[in-house]
Amino acid sequence: MNNAVKQGSDTHSSVSQALITADRLSVQFSIGGGFLRKQQMLRAVDNVSLAIPKGSFFGLVGESGSGKTTLGRAMLRAVPISSGSINYSDGEVSYNLVDLPKTELIEYRKRAQLIFQDPYAALSPRMTVRDIIAEPLEVMGITRTREETDERVRSIATKCRLNLEHLRRFPHAFSGGQRQRISIARALVSNPRFVVADESVAALDVSIQADILNLLKSLQEELQLTYLFISHDLSVVAHICDHVAVMYLGRLVETAPTRELFRAPRHPYTKALMSAIPSLDPDQRGNAQKLDGEIPSPTNPPSGCKFHTRCPYTIDICKQKEPTLDPLGVEHDVACHRWQELSGPA
């Protein structure tokens, strides 16, 4: 059965309509094994259900090792999906990304792209800027002639505020901010609908971060893009995202509109992350909530709530039963047995 389904135009579609939806998604990898060594399973994403609205700037936050990047790559079908489902629907076509045939995967790649974190490692030093940006068009067979390719390259380079005279230069001639604009242009040249931005400003100076974030926002409005913005920097997420999901050890612990999440976080882990945001108010400094210990290994996760080994509010049920995401407001869900008792501000 064909996984891609053509759809007619929907005059009643809205921004809240989901572009991509994950349902009980799990991604696991086998590691180790060999002589006298037992093979272990690493569950990077564990039973995640998530819907990203069309036209949104959707944030995904959490500590290193929480599974953010793996979840983003699963939505691009860049890692194998172990169980669950991911469905993509942009109003023109729909794809079930599980077991997607190669021919349809190529078509999906035109609609879903990735902006890498490190602009220094992501660009080939042997290719000119023009060739770097043009590569997706040539690999996916989007353009047929060099003239058509050059036209597309010049168009997206202008939108990304790149000097057209620099298209013949090599990446070493550019600063980090300019390189990231080149990476963004390469991701957008195929005219995608869905873009995963994986820590796309983390490697840049603070003065450059705002410029790149404003560029991403203006491109979203101009090109009708939907972003999954992966970051560990909550101050950046608060500035740019309209909805946020918080991830811990492969699980979602809280999701909410950005204003609601920052106004009234419910999960103890979310509160700890919020308390660590630097403040200009001298009275608020030094109030960060310290979490004891490190994030547990995903090869040997704790029973019950994954966060109970570091949570200051743990009781017996937390160690025995894993909480589910409970709705507590409009688009606000939290996975905590005690959220009602701990519903005050951080």
N, C-alpha and C positions, 0 to 999 in steps of 0.2 A: 504493500500500500504506500502510496506517495505521502511523504511526511510534510511536504509543502502544499498548503491549500490556498489557492487564490481567493481573495475576498473582495467584495464590492465595496464601494465607498459608503461610509456610515455618517450620515449627516448629524447623528445624535452623539457621536464620540466626544469624549471630554478628556481633559488633562488627567483626571483620576483613573482613566482606563489603564490597566496594566499593560506595559509593553513586554515585560518578561517576568515569568512567574516560576519560582522553584517550589516544589511540593515534596516534603520529606526527603530532601536531597542529602545524600551521603557520598563522600569521596574518601577512599582509603587506599593506602599504599602498603605493599609488603616490603619490609626492610630486614636486613640481616640474613640469617640462614647460612648454610654451608657446613663444613666439617665441625661437628660437636657444638654447633650453634643453632639455636632454635629460631625459626623465622617468626618475626613479629609483625603485627598489623598496626599501622599508624592511621587512625581515623582523623583526618584533617578537617573534614566537614561532617557533622553528625546530626542527621535528621533535621535539616534546616528547611523551613517554609518561609518564603519571602516573595512579595510582589512589588515590583518597581514601576510606579506610574509613568505613563507616557509623558514626556516633556519635563520630567523632574530632574533635580540635581540631588541624587540620593547618596547620603553619606554612610560609610561602613567603618566603624572604629573598633579599637581593641588593642591590647598589647601585642608585641611581636610573638608569633607562635600561636595566635588565636585562630588562624585559619582564614583570615580576610583575603589574602592573595589567592589561595586555592579556590575559595568560593567565587571570586571574580573570574578566574580562569575557567572554572567549570561552566560559568554562564557564557563563555566564549567557545566552549567545547575544546579547550586547549589541554584539558586533563580528562582522563576517563571517569565516567560517572558510575559509581558502584551500585547505587540504588536510588530510588525516587525518580523524579521527573523534572524537566525544565521545558517550559513552553514559551515561545516567542511569537508575538502577533503585533504587527505594525500597521494594520489596516489594509495592506496590500497582499501580504503573504503571512502564513502561520507555519511554524516549524515545531515539531517535537524533537528536541535536541538529543534525546536518547536514541542510540543506534541510527543516527542520521547518515544516510548514504553519502559517499564521497562527493558525488555531483552536487547534491543539495548542500553539503557542508561548504563547498566552494562558494555557492550563492549566499549562504549565511555569512561567510567571512566578509562579503562586500557590505553587509549591513551591521556588522558588529566588529569593532576594532579596539585595540589596546594602546594606551599611552604609557610608556615605560617610566620607571622611577629615575634612572640615572641617565641624563642626557649625554654624558661622556662615554658610557659603555654601549649605549643603544645605537650609535651611528657608526657605520663602517668608515674608517679613516681613508680607505682607498677609493671611495665613491664621492663624486661631487654632490652638492646639495640637490641639484636638479635630478640626478640619478637616484638619490635616496628617496626623494618624494615620489618619483615616477615608478619606483619598483613595484608597489602594490598594483598599479594599473597594468603593468606588463605581465606580472606573475598571474594575475587573475583574468587576464585577457579582456579588460574593460574597454580599452581603446585599441583601435586597429592601425592607426598611422602615427608616426612620430609627431606630426603637426597637431593631431588631436591630443596626444599625450602632453606635449608642451603647453598647449592651451589650458588643459586642466591643471597642470603644475603651476603655471603663472597665476591662474585664478585663485587657487587655494593659498599660494604663497602670499598674495596680496591680502587676502582675508586674515592671514596669520601675522601680518605686519612685518613681512620679510622684504628686504630690498631685492628687487629682481636682478640687479646687477651682480648680486652675490651668489646666484644660482650656479655659477661655474666654479665657485671656490670649494675647498675641502673643509670638513668639520673643524680641523684644528685651528682655523682662522677665526673661530667664533667663541663668544663667551657662553657661560652656562645657560643664561636666559635665552640667547639666540638659538642655541642648540635645542632647547626644549621647544621653541617655536617650530623648528624644523621637524622634531618628532611629532608635534601636534599636526603639522601640515601633512606628514606622511600618513598619520592615522585617519585623517579626514578626507584625503584626496579621492577615496573610493565612494564618498558620499554615504557614510554609514548612518544608521538611525540610533544605534546604541554604542556607547563608548565607555570602556572601563579605564579610569584614570588611577593607576596604582602608585600611590605616594608620589604623584607627579610634580610636586613642588618641594618635597622633603630635602632634595639635594641642592636646593638653590638658596642664595642669600635671602634674608628676610625682605630686603628692599626690592628684590626681583619677584618674590612670591606673589605680592599683590598684583603686579603687572600681569603675570601668567594667569592668576585666578580671574582677573577682570577680562582677559582675553577669552578664557574658557566660557565665561558667562555670556559675553557678547556673541560668541560663536554659537552657543546654545540657542539663543534667540534668533539668530540669522539663519541657521541651518536646521532648526527644529530638532535638536539633539536631546537624547536622554543619557545622563551620566550615572555611572556607579563610581563614586569618588571614595577611594580607599585611603585612609589616613590614620595616623596615631595622634595627630595634632588637633585637639578639640577646638582650639581657638580659630583655626582655619575652617573647620567644619561648620562652626557657628556662623562664620562670615558668609559662606558660599552655598551651603546645602539647605534644602527645604524640608528634608526628612532624614532621619538618622536611625540606623540599626547598630546596636552594641553587641559585639561578639566576644565570647570567652571560651577557649578550649574547644572550638569547633561548633559551639552552640550559640544561638541567639538568646540573649538574656533580656533585652528590652528594645522596642522599636516605637518611635513616636515622631510627630512633626517636630522640627528643630526647636521652635519656640517653646513648645510644651515640654520637651525633654530637658531643656536647659532651665526652664522655670521650675519644674517639679519632677526631678528624676526619682524613680521608685526603687530600682534595684540597688542593693548595696555596692555592687561593682561599678555601676554607673555613677553613683554618688562619689565613690573614691576617685574615679577618673575626673569628675567635675571639680573636685576639691583641689586637684593638682594643677588646674589652669592658673598660670601666673596672673596676679592682680596688681593694678596700679594703686589700689587702696592700701595704705600702710596697715590699717586695722585688720585687713583680710590676709596679710602675708603670714606665712608660717602655720596656716590652718589646714594644710594638706593632710588628708587621711592616709596614714601609712598602712599598706597591706603587707602582712607578714608572709615571708616565704616567696618562692617563685611559682610561676604557672606550672602545674603538674605536666608530666610527660603525656603526650597524646597516645603513646603506645601502652600506657598503663593509667588510664584516667581513674579518678576516684569514683566510688559508687554514689548514688543519689545525686544531689546537686553538685555539679562540677566545681562550683565556687566554694563549697563548704569548708575546704581545707584552709582557706584564707579569710573567710567571712567572720567578723566579730559577733554576728548575731545567730550563729549556728545552733540548732537544736536537733533532737534525735531524728525527726522526720527528714531534715535536710540531708542526713547521712544515709538514709534508707530509700527515699523516693525522689526520683528526678522530677522537678516541676515542669509544667507545660506553660506555654505562652498564654496568659489569660488576658482577655480584653478588659480594660478598665476605663476606657474613654474612646473618643473618636480617633481611630487609627493609632491608639496607644495600647501596646501590649507589654506585659512583663512576665518573666518566668522566675517567680520567687514565692516560696510558701508563706512568707511573712510580710509581704509588701503592704498589706493593709495596716499592720501594726507599725511599720516603719515608713509611713507615707508622708512624714514631714520633710522639709527641705534638707539638703545635705548639710 
